[in-house]
C-alpha cells in the first residue's frame, strides 16, 4: 500500500464557504478516481494553536495509483479552483505503509 498525507493551512480571510467548497470537492474524489483505496480528510480539532487547518490521507495500491490521482482532472481542478486560492502553506509526504522505513 502507498500512502499520501497532506497538511494545509489557509490564508488570512479564508471564508467558511471557501473551506466548504474544498471539503465538498475532497468528498467527491474517491468516486471520481478509481485508484483510491482509502480516503479520509478533516479539519483541525483546534486542540493546539499552531496546527494545520486540514489533513488529507489517501491510500493507493502503489506509486502509480498516487501519480494517477495527482494528475487526475478532478484532483487538478479542485486544487486549482478551490485550494490554491486560499492556501497559505502545504506540506506533504508519500510513503509505503507497513515497511517501517
TATAPE-V571356 format. One line per field, one symbol per residue. phi: phi as a letter, one per 40 degrees, with the letter a starting at -180 (. if undefined). psi: psi as a letter, one per 40 degrees, with the letter a starting at -180 (. if undefined). A space follows every 50 residues. Layout:
BEGIN
phi=???
psi=???
END
This chain:
BEGIN
phi=.bbbbbbbbccdgccccccccccccccccdccbccccaaaaacdcgcbcb cccabbbbbbcaccccccccccdccdcccccbcdcbccaabaabaccgcg b
psi=ihihhihihiiiehiddddddddddddeddddhdehdihiiiiiefeidf iidiihhhiidaddddddddehdddddddddddddehdiiiiihihieee .
END
